[in-house]
């Protein structure tokens, strides 16, 4: 049997972390040393499943923008 992968996983913890630090998607995009887009941030916050490479890019940008050290487990619950 081929089970379909759940793609929409609801709002992720990254949304709350960004709110705690008063960060907008633009803050992550501008603080990133790697190429990320507003669309990637938006999809991550809304709970669309992202590949591991994009998750790490968002993690690095958030750590730089917030000045803290988070892990992937802190940002995503999948």
C-alpha positions as CSV (number, residue, x, y, z in Angstrom):
1,X,0.0,0.0,0.0
2,X,1.1,3.5,-0.7
3,X,0.1,5.9,2.1
4,X,0.1,9.5,1.2
5,X,2.5,11.7,3.2
6,X,0.8,14.3,5.4
7,X,2.0,17.6,4.0
8,X,0.0,20.2,6.0
9,X,1.0,19.8,9.6
10,X,-0.4,22.9,11.2
11,X,1.4,25.9,12.7
12,X,4.9,25.0,13.8
13,X,6.8,26.1,17.0
14,X,9.0,28.4,14.8
15,X,5.9,30.7,14.6
16,X,5.8,31.2,18.4
17,X,9.6,31.6,18.6
18,X,9.5,34.3,15.9
19,X,6.6,36.0,17.8
20,X,8.6,35.9,21.1
21,X,11.5,37.7,19.5
22,X,9.2,40.0,17.4
23,X,10.7,38.7,14.2
24,X,9.0,38.8,10.8
25,X,9.8,36.6,7.8
26,X,11.8,39.5,6.3
27,X,14.1,39.5,9.4
28,X,15.0,35.9,8.7
29,X,15.5,36.5,5.0
30,X,17.8,39.5,5.6
31,X,19.8,37.8,8.3
32,X,20.4,34.6,6.3
33,X,23.8,34.0,4.9
34,X,22.3,31.3,2.7
35,X,19.6,31.8,0.1
36,X,16.1,31.6,1.6
37,X,12.9,33.3,0.5
38,X,9.9,34.7,2.2
39,X,7.9,31.8,0.7
40,X,10.2,29.2,2.4
41,X,9.7,31.0,5.8
42,X,6.0,31.2,5.3
43,X,5.7,27.5,4.4
44,X,7.8,26.6,7.4
45,X,5.6,28.6,9.8
46,X,2.4,27.3,8.4
47,X,3.4,23.7,8.7
48,X,4.2,22.7,5.2
49,X,6.7,19.9,5.2
50,X,10.2,21.2,4.3
51,X,13.2,19.2,3.3
52,X,16.1,19.0,5.7
53,X,18.3,21.4,3.8
54,X,15.7,24.2,4.0
55,X,15.0,23.4,7.7
56,X,18.7,24.0,8.5
57,X,18.7,27.2,6.5
58,X,15.7,28.5,8.5
59,X,17.4,27.4,11.7
60,X,20.6,29.2,10.9
61,X,18.8,32.4,10.0
62,X,16.6,32.3,13.1
63,X,19.6,31.7,15.4
64,X,21.4,34.6,13.9
65,X,18.3,36.9,14.0
66,X,17.3,35.9,17.6
67,X,20.8,35.7,19.0
68,X,20.1,32.3,20.6
69,X,20.9,28.7,19.7
70,X,17.8,26.7,18.8
71,X,17.7,23.2,17.4
72,X,15.5,21.7,14.7
73,X,13.4,20.0,17.4
74,X,12.7,23.5,18.8
75,X,11.4,24.8,15.4
76,X,9.5,21.9,13.8
77,X,7.4,19.1,15.3
78,X,7.7,16.6,12.4
